[in-house]
Each structure stands twice: as structure tokens, then as C-alpha cells.
Amino acid sequence: MDFLRFLLRGRNGASKEDQELRSGLNCFLKLPEDVIRNILCRLGAYEILKNAQRVCSSCRNICKDPSMWRFIDMKHLGDDDKYLEAMCRLAVDQSKGQLTELHIDRFATDELLHYISERSSKLRCLLIRNCQGVGNDGLIAVAKKCPLLEDLHLVHVISAHNSIQAIGQSCPKLKSFTFTDCKNIYDTCNVNYDALAIAKSMPGLRHLRLVGDCMTKKGMEAILDGCPNLESLDIRRCLYVHGEIVDMIAKKIKDFKRPNDPVERCDYEAGIVNYFDVLVDHSREDYSEDYGQDYSSEESD
């Protein structure tokens, strides 16, 4: 629709093309308000803040409504991190405490998470991916200030390990947890640390993604015991988990992704893996044979 180009461009221009787009905008503004709201929401927080709300007073007034900011998606954006952080703060302010779902890719920091947690006590779903500025401090702050949290997805957040148990203890409603590519590849100690923390603190989990973790059979067994209500389990690239326990899980949990199952592009688009995981074929037999051996002595503990 041409008027969407006008919304994304921002203020009116004087060119012939702009005049044609303005005509489309006039037709757009004659739509019912709930339809206009739906269209603006589909543009996303970034485009609303940068362009759409500046088009006309009607759009600006609609965008002031806190209900427009219950879901903020800031994935797959290419601007400077500091600029994106400022935009995110503004979007959170616009929500006036009504924010329930937030997706952030790359630019989040502990400081930003503190800011969000102080203003978003109704937050129920949080996705953070590729954010090296996020650590235990920011995540624990969110957990303590957002006790209604039901879905937490952490992808390539390397410094988050010591927050897992605190998150589980502070968020008793947590139903879905993703912890993907969060393992420091140079850390060969405490390979079951994350799995044991999940098992101890998240008994109500229904859905768990633990992609690329270094846990062994011991950690997997702890999760199965500590999280008895699991309906779906994704342990792709957890290549130290193998043998009979994998077949046992497949019989117990219907929605189960095995260690050697491939990672799809749609997983990246959904925010639950890194793009690198889509490019590398972890299902190759020779790839998996390189793993599953180093910690064999631990599995006998």
C-alpha cells in the first residue's frame, strides 16, 4: 500500500510522488480507528517513533496511547546501538507501564534492563539476543521487578549464567525459557551448571530451549526430574547428551528436538538462535563424533 511508504518516510514532501502518497494517506485516515491502530502496530516501535507518528496529528495522537506500546520489537535493526537504546527507552516511556512483551537484538545493556524493569512491572515476555552488554545484574533486576514474567528467551548472552537460579526463584510464573549459545566456549568446568540451576529453580517450565549447551547426561537427568511438566524440549547442539537418554526423552516428550536436529532459518527469524547456527550443519555425523567424549568420565558420577 502506497500510504505505508508515506508513513515510513515521515513528514510530507513537495514532490509529485509525495503528493500522490498524501492522497493515499487521506484515504488511510478515513479508515476506522481500530484498523489504523492495527496497521501502525504492524510497522513496529522503531518505525513509529522514527517516522509514522510524525506524519499527521491523527497518527501522533493514536501513537500516544499506551496500549500501542504493549509489544515492542527491536530485532533486526541496523542503526547505532546508542541510538537504538535511546529509542527503546522512549518506547518504554510511551507504554506508561503497560509493556507486556519486549524483543531486543544486539544493543541491550544492564543499564537499559534496569531502566526497563523500573517501568515495566507487567512484563510477561522478554527476548534478548546478541547483547554482550547484558549480564547477571541486569537480568536479576528484571526478574525481581517483573514477577509476572512467563517467557524469557536469552540468545548469545554470554555473561548470564549466574542469573538463572535467581530468575527462576523470582519468577514463579515462568513457563518458557530459552538459553541458546550462552556458553563460554573456553569454560570447560561446571558443564552442568546451567542445567542444574534450571532444574532447581524452574519447576513450572512447560517449554525449554537449551540449544548449544555443554551439559551431559547428568544435567539432562536433573532437568527431567526438576521440570516434570515439560511439553516441549529443544536440545539441538547439546552434543554431550546422547545414547539411550535421547530415545527415552523422545518417548516422554512429544515436541522434542534432538541434539543433531538441524537449525532452520525460521529459528533465526524468530530470534531463538544466531545466524551462524543456520549456516553450520550440526547434524553431520562427523561433526557430532567430535563431541560427547570429553566428559564421559563425568557421566559415570
C-alpha positions, 0 to 999 in steps of 0.5 A: 500500500502506497500510504505505508511508504508515506508513513515510513518516510515521515513528514510530507514532501513537495514532490509529485510522488509525495503528493500522490502518497498524501492522497493515499494517506487521506484515504488511510485516515478515513479508515476506522480507528481500530484498523489504523491502530492495527496497521501502525502496530504492524510497522513496529516501535522503531518505525513509529517513533522514527517516522509514522507518528510524525506524519499527521496529528491523527497518527501522533495522537493514536501513537500516544496511547499506551496500549500501542506500546504493549509489544515492542520489537527491536530485532533486526535493526541496523542503526547505532546501538546508542541510538537504538537504546535511546529509542527503546527507552522512549518506547518504554516511556510511551507504554506508561507501564503497560509493556507486556512483551519486549524483543531486543537484538544486539544493543541491550545493556544492564543499564537499559534492563534496569531502566526497563524493569523500573517501568515495566512491572507487567512484563510477561515476555522478554527476548534478548539476543546478541547483547554482550552488554547484558549480564547477571545484574541486569537480568536479576533486576528484571526478574525481581521487578517483573514477577509476572514474567512467563517467557524469557528467551536469552540468545548469545548472552554470554555473561548470564549464567549466574542469573538463572537460579535467581530468575527462576526463584523470582519468577514463579510464573515462568513457563518458557525459557530459552538459553541458546549459545550462552556458553563460554566456549573456553569454560570447560568446568561446571558443564552442568551448571546451567542445567542444574540451576534450571532444574532447581529453580524452574519447576513450572517450565512447560517449554525449554530451549537449551540449544548449544549447551555443554551439559551431559547426561547428568544435567539432562537427568536433573532437568527431567526430574526438576521440570516434570511438566515439560511439553516441549524440549529443544536440545539441538547442539547439546552434543554431550547428551546422547545414547539411550537418554535421547530415545527415552526423552523422545518417548516422554516428550512429544515436541522434542528436538534432538541434539543433531536436529538441524537449525532452520532459518525460521529459528533465526527469524524468530530470534531463538538462535544466531545466524551462524547456527543456520549456516553450520550443519550440526547434524553431520555425523562427523561433526557430532563424533567430535563431541560427547567424549570429553566428559564421559568420565563425568557421566559415570558420577 
